[in-house]
Amino acid sequence: MKKETSLLLIRWTKRALGLIAFLVWAYVIMTISRSPAPFIEQAPYCMGSTMLIFALLTALYKGLDHWSLQQ
């Protein structure tokens, strides 16, 4: 695969991953917020899911950056 093609693929993969992570995060937050529990009980789930989703996104971004530097 050509260098330009692989860098373009990496760039669009990052964008797609960012969009997917945001949509998954929004779905999880909306699902948690529909719970009849008070906010004080929902807060740890909101914070935990946010940290997990965006930690995975960061790890994938770092992996793609490493891959792009090897090109």
PECORKA-V390712 format. One line per field, one symbol per residue. psi: psi as a letter, one per 40 degrees, with the letter a starting at -180 (. if undefined). A space follows every 10 residues. Layout:
psi=???
//
This chain:
psi=hidddddddd dddddddddd dddddddddd ddeeieiidd dddddddddd dddedddddd ddddddddde .
//
